[in-house]
Every structure is written in structure tokens, then in C-alpha cells.
Amino acid sequence: MQPPIPTSPLSQPTDAPYLDAYSLAVSGVVERAVPAVVNVETYTAPPGREPRRSGSGSGFIFTPDGFVCTNHHVIAQARQLTLTTHEGQKFNADIVGTDPHTDIAVLRLPLNSWPYLEFGDSSQLRVGQLAIAIGSPLGYQATVTTGVISALARSLRSQSGRLVDNVIQTDAALNPGNSGGPLMASNGTAIGVNTAVIQPAQGICLAISSNTASFVVSRLIRDGKIKRSVIGVAGQNVPLPQRLIRFYKLPVESGVFVSAVEPDSPAAIAGVKPGDVIIGLDQKNITSIDDLHRLLDEHLVERNTGIRVLRRHEVEDFLICPRSAD
């Protein structure tokens, strides 16, 4: 039985006289983290044929009973999954749940007592602190790269089109196959899930923050998906006329132009019409479609809330009851 990876500051080995403090910090994290990192191999099954390997990525175990965090895009098209541990053991894995909007997925290894990583608190991160990425780029398992946190609170457009907020930017080198692996802090906690490299730039790599990931994985384990709400409109971002901004003393300079309203949708029932410009929802300002997406989460499902629109030259307020996106 292997113990969980500690989250307290790592003790420094005494038998490494040639390692400086930086090397000791990195090697200490790697020694304890690598047993919890897995290589994810995906297989597709064309009609009438045997499954064949279609791609690979990384993941890490985050509970002692074998739940694994990875990226949605790593396993999105998979029909079969094989996880390989650092010791070379291979296991078939099941998909517990996946969320394309945050690019997070949860897999399940056979029930056992597994070494695991705990999520750190990404809200406490500081630009410039050490960041350690571990994964299987190009199939080279347990590859370690280091760098610093270059920026915080970045945004990343997911494959679904939604923005993922509070993304971590790092210069720890990532390559194809690193996706889904952990971004580690020097205290041995996972502070992010490596997800993207900005091409053709060098040294601009992105990770989903641990606070986002820990919230999503808990809901995926519970429900198999993330519940979100919809109001039934199609729209686009538009600037507001300056004279209306001044006249109504509006706190926004842009909104969401409603180009279509789905029949019998919450928006239609509330009285929202094509041509309206949405500027507020749930007492929060709306300046773009991304703002609208952020607010339409599960806490608004079946709950009457206010929506504010600009209709021609007047501000109108309605009550709307968003429904589940399922």
C-alpha cells in the first residue's frame, strides 16, 4: 500500500550533496508526484474493425481509490482507454464524466489503494513562483519540465466555444502528450491541469487552475456531467450607443444583441424579443456572450431571476426562469 502524496512542505534529502536548493525542491516534488501520474492511451473502433490506437495524453490520480483527472480533449473521441502507471502497469479505464466547457474529464482505475495528488489552492498562487509540469509528451512517460508561473487569470477558449476563466500561464515546456498532466507547486500539490500550448509562440503554456478542476471533478464524480442553464437565445456582441449609455448612466458599453429567440424558451416566456440587447442578468452586468455563459450555471436552473435588456431606446426589466441545458 502506498501512502498519499503529502501536501506539507517537502523534506529535503540529506544524501544529495551536489544538488542546490532549487534542484532539491524539484526532485523532491517529482519523486513524490510521479507515482500518481499516468499515461493515457486512447483507441477508436472503426465499424467492423478492431480498436486501434488513436492518441495519447496524460493524467493524474487524485483520490486513493483511483479517480483520474485528465483533459476532455484527450479522451473525447475514445472508445477504449488504457492507462499506464509509472511502473509500466497497464489498466483499462472507464470514463466517469467529462466537461468540454472546462476541458476536464474524470476516469476511473480499478479499485485499489493508489498514490495520489491533492489539489492545491490556485487562488494563493503568485506570478514568478516555481511551476513543475509532469506528463508523457510524445509518449515519453514521466517527463518533467520546470518554469515559473508567468501570469494568472488568463482566459482560454475551450473546444465547445466557452471561455475558461482563471487559467494559469506558465513557461514550463509542454508538448503534445502533456495534456491532462499536473502542474505542480513546490509543496507537492497539483495547482493546475496542463491543457494547451500557444503556437507558434515559445514558452506560453496554459493550465486549467486547480480550483476550477477540483470543482469540476467533484461534480463529475457526483453527476457524470456539469449542469448548466440556458435561456434560449442566439446573439452576438454589440457596442451600445453612447447617448443611451449617458442617458441611462449604464455601467456597460456593450451587450448581447438577441438575433433569435427559441419558441417556448425561458427568454420567450419572459418577453425577450429579437432585436433586444441583453445588458444584465441576475443583477450582474452583461457585456458579451462570454459573460452570459459564465452566469448560466446550475444555480440559475429553475430559479426566477432578473434580466435587463435595452429595447430600442428604453431599458426593460423582466423575470426569467432559466432551464437546465440537459
C-alpha positions as CSV (number, residue, x, y, z in Angstrom):
1,M,0.0,0.0,0.0
2,Q,1.4,3.4,-1.0
3,P,0.7,6.4,1.2
4,P,-0.9,9.6,-0.2
5,I,1.5,12.2,-1.5
6,P,1.9,14.8,1.3
7,T,0.8,18.4,0.9
8,S,3.1,19.8,3.6
9,P,6.4,21.4,2.6
10,L,8.7,18.6,1.3
11,S,11.6,17.4,3.4
12,Q,15.0,17.7,1.7
13,P,17.1,14.6,1.2
14,T,20.4,14.6,3.0
15,D,22.2,12.3,0.6
16,A,22.3,14.7,-2.3
17,P,25.4,16.9,-1.7
18,Y,25.6,18.0,-5.4
19,L,22.0,19.4,-5.5
20,D,21.3,23.1,-4.8
21,A,18.1,24.2,-3.1
22,Y,16.2,24.6,-6.5
23,S,17.2,21.1,-7.6
24,L,16.2,19.7,-4.2
25,A,12.8,21.3,-4.4
26,V,12.1,20.0,-7.9
27,S,13.5,16.5,-7.4
28,G,11.5,16.2,-4.1
29,V,8.2,17.1,-5.8
30,V,9.0,14.8,-8.8
31,E,9.9,11.8,-6.5
32,R,6.6,12.0,-4.8
33,A,4.4,13.0,-7.7
34,V,5.5,10.7,-10.5
35,P,3.8,7.6,-9.0
36,A,0.4,9.3,-9.3
37,V,0.9,10.4,-12.9
38,V,-0.4,8.1,-15.7
39,N,-0.1,7.9,-19.5
40,V,-3.5,7.9,-21.2
41,E,-3.7,5.9,-24.5
42,T,-6.9,6.2,-26.5
43,Y,-8.3,3.8,-29.0
44,T,-11.0,4.2,-31.6
45,A,-13.1,1.4,-33.1
46,P,-14.0,1.8,-36.8
47,P,-17.1,-0.2,-37.8
48,G,-16.3,-3.8,-38.2
49,R,-12.6,-3.4,-37.1
50,E,-10.6,-4.0,-34.0
51,P,-9.8,-0.9,-31.9
52,R,-6.7,0.9,-32.9
53,R,-4.6,3.5,-31.0
54,S,-5.6,7.0,-31.9
55,G,-3.8,9.2,-29.5
56,S,-2.2,9.7,-26.1
57,G,-2.1,12.2,-23.2
58,S,-1.5,12.4,-19.5
59,G,-3.5,12.3,-16.3
60,F,-3.0,12.0,-12.6
61,I,-4.7,10.1,-9.8
62,F,-6.4,12.5,-7.3
63,T,-8.1,10.0,-4.9
64,P,-6.7,6.9,-3.2
65,D,-9.4,4.8,-4.8
66,G,-8.3,5.5,-8.4
67,F,-10.1,8.5,-9.8
68,V,-8.0,10.1,-12.5
69,C,-8.1,13.7,-13.8
70,T,-7.3,14.5,-17.4
71,N,-8.4,16.8,-20.3
72,H,-11.6,16.3,-22.1
73,H,-9.9,16.7,-25.5
74,V,-7.6,13.8,-24.7
75,I,-10.4,11.3,-24.5
76,A,-13.2,13.0,-26.4
77,Q,-13.2,10.5,-29.3
78,A,-12.1,7.4,-27.5
79,R,-13.9,4.1,-27.5
80,Q,-11.4,2.4,-25.3
81,L,-8.8,3.8,-22.8
82,T,-5.6,2.3,-21.4
83,L,-3.8,3.9,-18.5
84,T,-0.1,3.1,-17.9
85,T,1.4,3.8,-14.5
86,H,5.0,4.9,-13.9
87,E,5.8,1.3,-13.2
88,G,4.6,0.2,-16.6
89,Q,1.4,-1.5,-15.4
90,K,-1.5,-1.1,-17.9
91,F,-5.1,-0.9,-16.9
92,N,-8.4,-0.4,-18.8
93,A,-10.2,2.7,-17.5
94,D,-13.8,3.9,-17.6
95,I,-15.0,7.4,-18.3
96,V,-16.8,8.7,-15.2
97,G,-17.7,12.1,-16.7
98,T,-16.4,14.8,-18.9
99,D,-16.9,18.5,-19.3
100,P,-15.9,20.0,-22.7
101,H,-16.6,23.6,-21.4
102,T,-13.7,23.4,-19.0
103,D,-11.7,20.7,-20.8
104,I,-11.8,18.4,-17.8
105,A,-12.6,14.7,-17.6
106,V,-12.6,12.1,-14.9
107,L,-11.5,8.5,-15.5
108,R,-11.6,5.5,-13.1
109,L,-8.9,2.9,-12.4
110,P,-9.8,-0.5,-10.8
111,L,-10.5,-0.1,-7.1
112,N,-7.2,-0.2,-5.2
113,S,-5.1,1.9,-2.9
114,W,-3.4,4.3,-5.2
115,P,-0.8,7.0,-4.7
116,Y,-2.5,10.3,-5.4
117,L,-2.1,14.1,-5.7
118,E,-4.1,16.6,-3.8
119,F,-5.3,19.8,-5.4
120,G,-3.7,23.0,-4.1
121,D,-5.4,26.4,-3.8
122,S,-4.8,28.2,-7.0
123,S,-6.2,31.4,-5.6
124,Q,-3.0,31.7,-3.5
125,L,-0.6,31.5,-6.4
126,R,1.9,34.3,-7.2
127,V,3.4,35.2,-10.5
128,G,7.1,34.1,-10.6
129,Q,6.7,31.1,-8.3
130,L,8.1,27.7,-9.3
131,A,5.9,25.5,-11.6
132,I,6.7,21.9,-12.4
133,A,4.9,20.1,-15.3
134,I,4.8,16.3,-15.4
135,G,3.4,14.2,-18.2
136,S,4.0,11.9,-21.2
137,P,4.9,14.2,-24.2
138,L,5.2,12.3,-27.4
139,G,5.0,9.1,-25.3
140,Y,8.0,9.8,-23.1
141,Q,6.5,8.8,-19.8
142,A,7.2,10.8,-16.6
143,T,8.8,13.7,-18.4
144,V,9.5,16.7,-16.1
145,T,9.8,20.3,-17.2
146,T,10.1,23.3,-14.9
147,G,9.5,27.0,-15.2
148,V,7.6,29.7,-13.4
149,I,4.0,31.0,-13.3
150,S,4.1,33.7,-16.0
151,A,0.6,35.1,-15.4
152,L,-2.7,34.4,-13.7
153,A,-6.3,34.9,-14.5
154,R,-5.9,34.2,-18.2
155,S,-8.8,33.0,-20.3
156,L,-8.8,30.1,-22.7
157,R,-11.4,29.3,-25.4
158,S,-12.4,25.6,-25.0
159,Q,-13.4,23.4,-27.9
160,S,-17.0,24.0,-27.0
161,G,-16.6,27.7,-27.6
162,R,-17.0,28.8,-24.0
163,L,-14.3,30.7,-22.2
164,V,-12.5,29.0,-19.3
165,D,-11.6,31.6,-16.7
166,N,-8.7,31.8,-14.2
167,V,-6.3,29.9,-16.5
168,I,-2.7,29.7,-15.4
169,Q,0.1,30.7,-17.8
170,T,3.5,29.1,-17.4
171,D,6.7,28.8,-19.3
172,A,7.2,25.2,-18.1
173,A,7.6,23.5,-21.5
174,L,4.7,21.4,-22.8
175,N,4.4,19.2,-25.8
176,P,1.8,17.0,-27.4
177,G,1.0,14.3,-24.8
178,N,1.4,16.6,-21.8
179,S,-2.3,17.5,-21.9
180,G,-4.0,16.3,-18.7
181,G,-0.9,16.1,-16.6
182,P,-0.4,18.0,-13.4
183,L,1.2,21.4,-12.9
184,M,2.8,21.2,-9.5
185,A,3.8,23.6,-6.8
186,S,6.9,23.2,-4.7
187,N,4.9,22.0,-1.8
188,G,3.8,18.9,-3.7
189,T,0.2,19.9,-4.6
190,A,-1.4,20.0,-8.1
191,I,-2.1,23.7,-8.9
192,G,-3.3,23.1,-12.4
193,V,-4.1,20.7,-15.2
194,N,-1.8,21.2,-18.3
195,T,-4.0,21.8,-21.3
196,A,-2.6,23.9,-24.1
197,V,0.4,25.3,-25.9
198,I,0.1,28.6,-27.8
199,Q,1.5,28.0,-31.2
200,P,3.8,29.2,-32.7
201,A,4.9,31.0,-29.6
202,Q,7.6,29.6,-27.3
203,G,7.2,29.5,-23.6
204,I,3.5,30.2,-23.5
205,C,1.7,27.3,-22.0
206,L,-1.7,27.1,-20.2
207,A,-3.2,25.1,-17.4
208,I,-6.7,24.9,-16.0
209,S,-6.5,26.1,-12.4
210,S,-6.7,23.6,-9.6
211,N,-9.7,25.4,-8.1
212,T,-11.6,25.1,-11.4
213,A,-10.5,21.5,-11.8
214,S,-11.3,20.4,-8.2
215,F,-14.8,21.8,-8.5
216,V,-15.5,20.2,-11.9
217,V,-14.1,16.7,-10.9
218,S,-16.3,16.7,-7.8
219,R,-19.4,17.3,-9.8
220,L,-18.4,14.8,-12.5
221,I,-18.0,12.1,-9.8
222,R,-21.3,13.0,-8.4
223,D,-23.4,13.6,-11.6
224,G,-21.2,12.5,-14.5
225,K,-21.6,16.0,-16.0
226,I,-21.7,19.6,-15.1
227,K,-25.3,21.0,-15.0
228,R,-25.7,24.4,-16.8
229,S,-28.7,26.6,-17.6
230,V,-30.0,28.1,-20.8
231,I,-32.4,30.8,-21.7
232,G,-32.9,30.1,-25.4
233,V,-31.4,33.0,-27.3
234,A,-28.9,33.3,-30.1
235,G,-26.9,36.5,-30.2
236,Q,-23.8,38.5,-30.8
237,N,-21.7,41.1,-29.1
238,V,-22.6,44.7,-30.0
239,P,-21.5,48.2,-28.7
240,L,-24.1,50.4,-27.1
241,P,-24.9,53.9,-28.4
242,Q,-23.0,56.5,-26.3
243,R,-26.1,58.7,-25.9
244,L,-28.0,55.8,-24.3
245,I,-25.1,55.0,-22.0
246,R,-25.1,58.6,-20.8
247,F,-28.8,59.0,-20.6
248,Y,-29.4,55.8,-18.5
249,K,-26.0,56.0,-16.8
250,L,-25.4,52.4,-17.8
251,P,-22.4,50.6,-16.3
252,V,-21.6,48.8,-19.6
253,E,-20.6,49.9,-23.0
254,S,-21.6,46.7,-24.9
255,G,-24.2,43.9,-24.6
256,V,-25.6,40.8,-26.4
257,F,-27.8,41.5,-29.3
258,V,-30.6,39.0,-29.5
259,S,-30.8,37.7,-33.1
260,A,-33.2,34.9,-32.4
261,V,-35.4,33.6,-29.6
262,E,-36.3,29.9,-29.3
263,P,-40.1,29.3,-29.2
264,D,-41.4,28.4,-25.7
265,S,-37.9,29.1,-24.2
266,P,-37.4,30.9,-20.9
267,A,-36.5,34.0,-22.9
268,A,-39.6,33.8,-25.0
269,I,-41.8,33.2,-21.9
270,A,-40.1,36.2,-20.1
271,G,-40.9,38.5,-23.0
272,V,-37.4,38.9,-24.6
273,K,-37.6,39.6,-28.3
274,P,-35.3,39.6,-31.3
275,G,-33.6,43.0,-31.5
276,D,-33.3,43.4,-27.7
277,V,-29.8,43.8,-26.3
278,I,-29.1,42.0,-23.1
279,I,-27.1,44.1,-20.6
280,G,-27.8,42.4,-17.3
281,L,-28.7,39.0,-15.7
282,D,-29.1,38.1,-12.1
283,Q,-28.2,41.6,-11.0
284,K,-24.8,41.3,-12.9
285,N,-23.6,43.2,-15.9
286,I,-23.6,41.5,-19.3
287,T,-21.1,42.9,-21.8
288,S,-20.6,39.9,-24.0
289,I,-21.8,36.3,-24.8
290,D,-19.0,35.1,-22.6
291,D,-20.4,37.0,-19.6
292,L,-23.8,35.3,-20.3
293,H,-22.2,31.9,-20.5
294,R,-20.4,32.4,-17.1
295,L,-23.6,33.2,-15.4
296,L,-25.7,30.5,-16.9
297,D,-24.6,27.7,-14.5
298,E,-26.6,25.3,-12.4
299,H,-27.5,27.8,-9.6
300,L,-29.9,29.6,-12.1
301,V,-31.7,26.4,-13.1
302,E,-35.5,26.8,-12.5
303,R,-34.8,30.0,-10.5
304,N,-36.6,33.2,-11.3
305,T,-34.1,35.9,-11.8
306,G,-33.9,39.3,-13.4
307,I,-32.8,40.0,-16.9
308,R,-32.3,43.5,-18.2
309,V,-32.4,44.4,-21.9
310,L,-32.2,47.5,-24.0
311,R,-35.2,47.7,-26.3
312,R,-34.9,50.3,-28.9
313,H,-34.3,53.4,-26.7
314,E,-35.6,52.1,-23.4
315,V,-34.3,49.8,-20.6
316,E,-36.7,47.0,-19.8
317,D,-36.5,44.5,-16.9
318,F,-38.1,41.0,-17.0
319,L,-38.2,38.0,-14.8
320,I,-36.7,34.9,-16.4
321,C,-36.5,31.3,-15.3
322,P,-33.6,29.5,-17.0
323,R,-34.0,25.8,-17.6
324,S,-31.4,23.0,-17.5
325,A,-29.2,22.6,-20.5
326,D,-29.8,18.8,-20.4
